[in-house]
């Protein structure tokens, strides 16, 4: 589906999906005693079912046919699974602040790789919102404080490695979605990416006790439906805008996560966090305005 030139729609779609993604911490907080792989399998299963039923009633199953660049589509599914596993593993070993900081090094990779792979222009103007957003992220994560308090134990080092891998795979994911935008619709990409993630997580899911799965069934279903909806909207949006701008807009996810963290989970907020959120929102606005002015 093509995006009308000058339209705000793809930008709003990335923003909306990023806000929804920010609610993941709320769902994860409510899921009891399940492994990361089992959680990803479960939400992928329910999400896949939702997409299939939607396409069945809309008589759109023909959209699921493989077309060009099949290998890149499979690669995108692998990247999606790697991002999820590495991100949640980074949270486990090094804490939320470090995990968020390293995951959202993705815009740096996108700005470095997008010009070469996608042929997108890279100018000094595009670097300003990126620097603004990264500064905001540093204020939110407070990496210096985290490093001083946590130390350099083996688990913390594992968290750093997982976080760096999550950021790299997430950045590559953004570029791959943009690369495949002419071959597959947003819902088709989401379906196959979810399906591949499902297969990868299947072995771990088989070892999850059935009573534990049933105990978390309701929250897993809601989680799966909401995240899948966000994925479809995100892929549609990122396909219609500059990859560098999309990676900057995606930084609204930690801002959204902080909002849910404060309002629902009742965690403490710092002045640096509020300032960081303001900088990221400003960067997202500047990036979208600059991108539209160049259309």
RADAKA-V539953 format. One line per field, one symbol per residue. ss: DSSP state (@ for helix, = for strand, . for the rest). phi: phi as a letter, one per 20 degrees, with the letter a starting at -180 (. if undefined). Layout:
# RADAKA-V539953
ss: ???
phi: ???
This chain:
# RADAKA-V539953
ss: ........@@@@@@@@@@@@@..@@@@@@@.....@@@@@@@@@@@@@@@@@@@@@@...@@@@.....@@@@@@@@@@@@@@@@@@@@@@@@@.@@@@@@@@..@@@@@@@@@@@@@.....@@@@@@@@@@@@@@@@@@.@@@@@@@@...@@@@@@@@@@@@@@@@@@@@@@@@@@......@@@@@@@@@@@@@@@@@@@@....@@@@@@.@@@@@@@@@@@@@@@@@@@@@@@...@@@@@@@..@@@@@@@@@@@@.......@@@@@@@@@@@@@@@@@@@@@@@..
phi: .edffnfegfffffffffffgfegfffffeedmdfgfffffffffffffffffffffeldfffeffdflfffffffffffffffffffffgfecnfffffgffeeggfffffeggfedmffccfffffffffffffffffflffffffeencffffffffffffffffffffgffffffefeecffffgfgfffffffffeggfffeegggffffdgfffffgfffffgffffffgfffdcggfffffffffffffgfgffefdemefddfffffffffffffffffffffffef
